[in-house]
Each structure stands twice: as C-alpha cells, then as structure tokens.
Amino acid sequence: MSNPDALLVDIAAMVESERSNQMPLTVVVPGAVITGRLAPERLWHERVAEVLAASDHLKPFATLFETSAADTAPPAARPTHLHLHVARILQGSFGLPHTGGMYRIAISDVSSWTVGDLSYSDQ
C-alpha cells in the first residue's frame, strides 16, 4: 500500500501512547497473513532483547534491541511499523511458528487488515 491507511496508523499510535499489548490485529502483507497482538515498539524491542540475551549464540545481537531507535524517536512521531507479538503466519489451517513470534511490519506494506485474531488450528 503506497499510502499507509490513516486509521491503521491511528491504531498503532494509540497502542504506542498507552503502552498496551492487548490489541489483536490481523494483517495481509505480500505473501502472508499474520495475526497477533499489537505491542508498543519499546516493549517489543525489550522482549526481543530478552529472547536474544537468553541464547548463547544470539546474545551479541540483544544490544541492538536494547538501544533501539525507539529510545531516540521523538515521542510525537507517527508510527511507520507495526510490532506484533504472539504472532503467527497463517498457512492454511495452521499458525506458524507454533509458539508465536515477534514480527515488525512496515505499515506501508499492509494491503488489508482487521481487528482481531483469525482462527487457526495447531493440530
């Protein structure tokens, strides 16, 4: 989508301002349907840093997320990305990964979206 949906930007901005991570959202991007919960960018970065820091092999990358652009961005900046956690890529009737993941999606790449999680089966 060349012009980001203003309503989607407003939803992302509201999540950013209230530091909530409970807004369920499903988006369609080129090649995928992704469903999960919107998280404020700072919280998303913190969680990714925690996961990376817990890995012996990936620990050095954690610092990239600990000192993120979210820490230096002006507070009034309009969001350009969605930050989803417990998110899954929907493939047929399955959600991948099984445990949910952390996805950063450019709002300009979203072609359509809906509030809520789409149903899927992990069986």
Sequence and secondary structure as in RCSB ss.txt:
>XXXX:A:sequence
MSNPDALLVDIAAMVESERSNQMPLTVVVPGAVITGRLAPERLWHERVAEVLAASDHLKPFATLFETSAADTAPP
AARPTHLHLHVARILQGSFGLPHTGGMYRIAISDVSSWTVGDLSYSDQ
>XXXX:A:secstr
  S  HHHHHHHHHHHHHT   EEEEEEETTEEEEEEE  HHHHHHHHHHHHHT TTTGGGHHHHHT HHHHS T
T    EEEEEEEEEEETTEEEEEEEEEEEEEGGG  EEEES       
